[in-house]
Amino acid sequence: MLEITHRRPSSRRPRTNRLLIEHRLDAGLTPNDLARRAVISGNTVRAAERGDYVDPRSQYAIASALGVARVVVFPFERQKEAA
């Protein structure tokens, strides 16, 4: 007999990076627009906005494209959570 189990959501699930989304929206950009400016893929921008880990080079590229310091949109606490 097949048993159905329900999985609980992981407590370590990444949180949405609202700071990044707000800065992108304030700049009037879509994720793909930001990706073009940062010379990275749109998937990388969307992953960063979901709160997934993105490499430091991509973090720097995104922040530079928005005209802010990396720590503004990728605070140190968030980087520790994602690692």
SEMAR-933478 format. One record per residue: residue in three letters; y, z, x of N, C-alpha, C in turn. Coordinates in Angstrom, 2 decimals, always signed. Layout:
+------+---------+---------+---------+---------+---------+---------+---------+---------+---------+
! code !     n_Y !     n_Z !     n_X !    ca_Y !    ca_Z !    ca_X !     c_Y !     c_Z !     c_X !
+------+---------+---------+---------+---------+---------+---------+---------+---------+---------+
!  ALA !       Y !       Z !       X !       Y !       Z !       X !       Y !       Z !       X !
...
+------+---------+---------+---------+---------+---------+---------+---------+---------+---------+
//
This chain:
+------+---------+---------+---------+---------+---------+---------+---------+---------+---------+
! code !     n_Y !     n_Z !     n_X !    ca_Y !    ca_Z !    ca_X !     c_Y !     c_Z !     c_X !
+------+---------+---------+---------+---------+---------+---------+---------+---------+---------+
!  MET !   -1.17 !   +0.00 !   +0.83 !   +0.00 !   +0.00 !   +0.00 !   +1.25 !   +0.00 !   +0.89 !
!  LEU !   +2.22 !   -0.80 !   +0.53 !   +3.45 !   -0.93 !   +1.30 !   +4.42 !   +0.18 !   +0.93 !
!  GLU !   +4.90 !   +0.88 !   +1.93 !   +5.83 !   +1.97 !   +1.68 !   +7.24 !   +1.50 !   +2.04 !
!  ILE !   +8.18 !   +1.74 !   +1.16 !   +9.57 !   +1.34 !   +1.40 !  +10.32 !   +2.55 !   +1.93 !
!  THR !  +10.97 !   +2.36 !   +3.04 !  +11.78 !   +3.44 !   +3.60 !  +13.24 !   +3.00 !   +3.62 !
!  HIS !  +14.09 !   +3.93 !   +3.42 !  +15.52 !   +3.64 !   +3.46 !  +16.08 !   +4.16 !   +4.78 !
!  ARG !  +16.81 !   +3.29 !   +5.45 !  +17.41 !   +3.69 !   +6.72 !  +18.79 !   +4.26 !   +6.46 !
!  ARG !  +19.04 !   +5.36 !   +7.07 !  +20.38 !   +5.94 !   +7.00 !  +21.27 !   +5.22 !   +7.99 !
!  PRO !  +22.54 !   +5.05 !   +7.64 !  +23.45 !   +4.44 !   +8.62 !  +23.55 !   +5.30 !   +9.87 !
!  SER !  +23.62 !   +4.66 !  +10.98 !  +23.71 !   +5.38 !  +12.25 !  +25.04 !   +6.12 !  +12.33 !
!  SER !  +25.01 !   +7.34 !  +12.81 !  +26.24 !   +8.10 !  +12.97 !  +27.07 !   +7.58 !  +14.15 !
!  ARG !  +26.44 !   +6.76 !  +15.00 !  +27.13 !   +6.21 !  +16.16 !  +27.71 !   +4.83 !  +15.89 !
!  ARG !  +27.78 !   +4.47 !  +14.61 !  +28.30 !   +3.16 !  +14.25 !  +29.76 !   +3.06 !  +14.69 !
!  PRO !  +30.13 !   +1.95 !  +15.32 !  +31.51 !   +1.82 !  +15.79 !  +32.50 !   +1.82 !  +14.62 !
!  ARG !  +33.67 !   +2.35 !  +14.89 !  +34.72 !   +2.36 !  +13.88 !  +35.62 !   +1.16 !  +14.08 !
!  THR !  +36.16 !   +0.66 !  +13.00 !  +37.07 !   -0.47 !  +13.04 !  +38.27 !   -0.13 !  +13.92 !
!  ASN !  +38.67 !   -1.07 !  +14.75 !  +39.83 !   -0.87 !  +15.61 !  +41.09 !   -1.27 !  +14.84 !
!  ARG !  +41.58 !   -0.33 !  +14.05 !  +42.75 !   -0.60 !  +13.20 !  +44.01 !   -0.88 !  +14.02 !
!  LEU !  +44.12 !   -0.25 !  +15.18 !  +45.29 !   -0.51 !  +16.03 !  +45.37 !   -1.99 !  +16.42 !
!  LEU !  +44.25 !   -2.54 !  +16.80 !  +44.21 !   -3.94 !  +17.19 !  +44.53 !   -4.83 !  +15.99 !
!  ILE !  +43.94 !   -4.54 !  +14.86 !  +44.19 !   -5.35 !  +13.66 !  +45.66 !   -5.30 !  +13.27 !
!  GLU !  +46.25 !   -4.11 !  +13.29 !  +47.67 !   -3.97 !  +12.94 !  +48.57 !   -4.76 !  +13.87 !
!  HIS !  +48.30 !   -4.69 !  +15.17 !  +49.12 !   -5.44 !  +16.13 !  +48.95 !   -6.94 !  +15.93 !
!  ARG !  +47.73 !   -7.37 !  +15.65 !  +47.50 !   -8.80 !  +15.40 !  +48.25 !   -9.26 !  +14.16 !
!  LEU !  +48.15 !   -8.48 !  +13.09 !  +48.84 !   -8.85 !  +11.85 !  +50.36 !   -8.82 !  +12.01 !
!  ASP !  +50.86 !   -7.82 !  +12.74 !  +52.31 !   -7.74 !  +13.00 !  +52.79 !   -8.98 !  +13.76 !
!  ALA !  +51.93 !   -9.53 !  +14.60 !  +52.28 !  -10.73 !  +15.35 !  +52.10 !  -11.99 !  +14.50 !
!  GLY !  +51.56 !  -11.84 !  +13.29 !  +51.37 !  -12.97 !  +12.40 !  +50.24 !  -13.90 !  +12.84 !
!  LEU !  +49.22 !  -13.32 !  +13.45 !  +48.12 !  -14.12 !  +13.99 !  +46.82 !  -13.88 !  +13.24 !
!  THR !  +45.99 !  -14.92 !  +13.18 !  +44.62 !  -14.77 !  +12.70 !  +43.78 !  -14.40 !  +13.92 !
!  PRO !  +42.54 !  -13.95 !  +13.72 !  +41.69 !  -13.68 !  +14.88 !  +41.53 !  -14.90 !  +15.79 !
!  ASN !  +41.42 !  -16.08 !  +15.21 !  +41.28 !  -17.28 !  +16.03 !  +42.57 !  -17.63 !  +16.78 !
!  ASP !  +43.73 !  -17.39 !  +16.14 !  +45.00 !  -17.61 !  +16.84 !  +45.10 !  -16.70 !  +18.06 !
!  LEU !  +44.75 !  -15.43 !  +17.86 !  +44.79 !  -14.47 !  +18.96 !  +43.82 !  -14.88 !  +20.06 !
!  ALA !  +42.65 !  -15.33 !  +19.66 !  +41.64 !  -15.77 !  +20.64 !  +42.18 !  -16.93 !  +21.48 !
!  ARG !  +42.83 !  -17.89 !  +20.83 !  +43.39 !  -19.03 !  +21.58 !  +44.43 !  -18.55 !  +22.58 !
!  ARG !  +45.31 !  -17.65 !  +22.14 !  +46.34 !  -17.12 !  +23.05 !  +45.74 !  -16.37 !  +24.22 !
!  ALA !  +44.65 !  -15.64 !  +23.95 !  +44.01 !  -14.82 !  +24.98 !  +43.01 !  -15.62 !  +25.82 !
!  VAL !  +42.74 !  -16.85 !  +25.42 !  +41.77 !  -17.73 !  +26.08 !  +40.38 !  -17.06 !  +26.11 !
!  ILE !  +39.99 !  -16.56 !  +24.95 !  +38.65 !  -15.99 !  +24.75 !  +38.14 !  -16.53 !  +23.42 !
!  SER !  +36.93 !  -16.18 !  +23.06 !  +36.37 !  -16.68 !  +21.80 !  +36.84 !  -15.84 !  +20.61 !
!  GLY !  +36.87 !  -16.48 !  +19.45 !  +37.19 !  -15.78 !  +18.22 !  +36.18 !  -14.69 !  +17.92 !
!  ASN !  +34.92 !  -14.93 !  +18.30 !  +33.89 !  -13.90 !  +18.10 !  +34.20 !  -12.64 !  +18.88 !
!  THR !  +34.77 !  -12.79 !  +20.07 !  +35.13 !  -11.62 !  +20.88 !  +36.23 !  -10.81 !  +20.20 !
!  VAL !  +37.22 !  -11.50 !  +19.67 !  +38.31 !  -10.81 !  +18.96 !  +37.76 !  -10.08 !  +17.74 !
!  ARG !  +36.92 !  -10.76 !  +16.96 !  +36.35 !  -10.12 !  +15.77 !  +35.47 !   -8.93 !  +16.14 !
!  ALA !  +34.73 !   -9.04 !  +17.23 !  +33.91 !   -7.91 !  +17.69 !  +34.79 !   -6.73 !  +18.07 !
!  ALA !  +35.88 !   -7.00 !  +18.78 !  +36.81 !   -5.93 !  +19.18 !  +37.41 !   -5.27 !  +17.94 !
!  GLU !  +37.74 !   -6.06 !  +16.93 !  +38.30 !   -5.50 !  +15.70 !  +37.28 !   -4.67 !  +14.93 !
!  ARG !  +36.02 !   -5.04 !  +15.01 !  +34.95 !   -4.24 !  +14.37 !  +34.74 !   -2.92 !  +15.09 !
!  GLY !  +35.21 !   -2.83 !  +16.32 !  +35.01 !   -1.61 !  +17.10 !  +33.86 !   -1.73 !  +18.07 !
!  ASP !  +33.28 !   -2.93 !  +18.18 !  +32.21 !   -3.15 !  +19.16 !  +32.83 !   -3.17 !  +20.56 !
!  TYR !  +31.99 !   -2.90 !  +21.55 !  +32.45 !   -2.93 !  +22.93 !  +32.74 !   -4.37 !  +23.35 !
!  VAL !  +33.90 !   -4.56 !  +23.97 !  +34.19 !   -5.83 !  +24.64 !  +34.57 !   -5.50 !  +26.08 !
!  ASP !  +34.27 !   -6.40 !  +26.97 !  +34.48 !   -6.14 !  +28.39 !  +35.95 !   -5.94 !  +28.71 !
!  PRO !  +36.25 !   -5.24 !  +29.81 !  +37.64 !   -4.95 !  +30.18 !  +38.51 !   -6.20 !  +30.36 !
!  ARG !  +37.93 !   -7.29 !  +30.87 !  +38.72 !   -8.51 !  +31.03 !  +39.19 !   -9.03 !  +29.67 !
!  SER !  +38.31 !   -9.00 !  +28.70 !  +38.68 !   -9.44 !  +27.35 !  +39.68 !   -8.49 !  +26.71 !
!  GLN !  +39.52 !   -7.19 !  +26.94 !  +40.49 !   -6.22 !  +26.44 !  +41.88 !   -6.53 !  +26.99 !
!  TYR !  +41.94 !   -6.76 !  +28.30 !  +43.22 !   -7.07 !  +28.94 !  +43.80 !   -8.37 !  +28.38 !
!  ALA !  +42.97 !   -9.39 !  +28.19 !  +43.45 !  -10.68 !  +27.68 !  +44.02 !  -10.53 !  +26.27 !
!  ILE !  +43.33 !   -9.75 !  +25.43 !  +43.80 !   -9.53 !  +24.06 !  +45.13 !   -8.79 !  +24.06 !
!  ALA !  +45.19 !   -7.71 !  +24.83 !  +46.42 !   -6.92 !  +24.88 !  +47.58 !   -7.75 !  +25.44 !
!  SER !  +47.33 !   -8.53 !  +26.47 !  +48.38 !   -9.36 !  +27.06 !  +48.88 !  -10.40 !  +26.06 !
!  ALA !  +47.96 !  -10.99 !  +25.31 !  +48.35 !  -11.98 !  +24.31 !  +49.21 !  -11.37 !  +23.21 !
!  LEU !  +49.00 !  -10.07 !  +22.96 !  +49.80 !   -9.36 !  +21.96 !  +51.09 !   -8.78 !  +22.56 !
!  GLY !  +51.19 !   -8.82 !  +23.87 !  +52.39 !   -8.30 !  +24.54 !  +52.44 !   -6.79 !  +24.60 !
!  VAL !  +51.27 !   -6.14 !  +24.64 !  +51.21 !   -4.68 !  +24.74 !  +50.29 !   -4.29 !  +25.88 !
!  ALA !  +50.37 !   -3.03 !  +26.29 !  +49.47 !   -2.52 !  +27.31 !  +48.07 !   -2.37 !  +26.70 !
!  ARG !  +47.06 !   -2.55 !  +27.53 !  +45.67 !   -2.47 !  +27.05 !  +45.39 !   -1.16 !  +26.34 !
!  VAL !  +45.90 !   -0.05 !  +26.86 !  +45.61 !   +1.27 !  +26.28 !  +46.21 !   +1.42 !  +24.88 !
!  VAL !  +47.18 !   +0.59 !  +24.53 !  +47.78 !   +0.66 !  +23.19 !  +46.77 !   +0.24 !  +22.13 !
!  VAL !  +46.04 !   -0.83 !  +22.37 !  +45.08 !   -1.32 !  +21.37 !  +43.64 !   -0.94 !  +21.68 !
!  PHE !  +43.40 !   -0.44 !  +22.88 !  +42.08 !   +0.05 !  +23.27 !  +42.24 !   +1.42 !  +23.92 !
!  PRO !  +42.55 !   +2.47 !  +23.10 !  +42.74 !   +3.81 !  +23.67 !  +41.49 !   +4.30 !  +24.40 !
!  PHE !  +41.69 !   +5.15 !  +25.39 !  +40.58 !   +5.64 !  +26.20 !  +39.49 !   +6.29 !  +25.37 !
!  GLU !  +39.87 !   +7.08 !  +24.33 !  +38.86 !   +7.75 !  +23.51 !  +37.95 !   +6.72 !  +22.86 !
!  ARG !  +38.53 !   +5.61 !  +22.38 !  +37.74 !   +4.58 !  +21.72 !  +36.80 !   +3.90 !  +22.70 !
!  GLN !  +37.24 !   +3.75 !  +23.94 !  +36.40 !   +3.11 !  +24.94 !  +35.19 !   +3.97 !  +25.24 !
!  LYS !  +35.38 !   +5.30 !  +25.27 !  +34.27 !   +6.21 !  +25.50 !  +33.26 !   +6.14 !  +24.36 !
!  GLU !  +33.77 !   +6.05 !  +23.10 !  +32.90 !   +5.98 !  +21.93 !  +32.05 !   +4.71 !  +21.97 !
!  ALA !  +32.65 !   +3.62 !  +22.38 !  +31.96 !   +2.33 !  +22.36 !  +30.92 !   +2.21 !  +23.46 !
!  ALA !  +31.09 !   +2.95 !  +24.52 !  +30.16 !   +2.84 !  +25.67 !  +28.85 !   +3.51 !  +25.41 !
+------+---------+---------+---------+---------+---------+---------+---------+---------+---------+
//
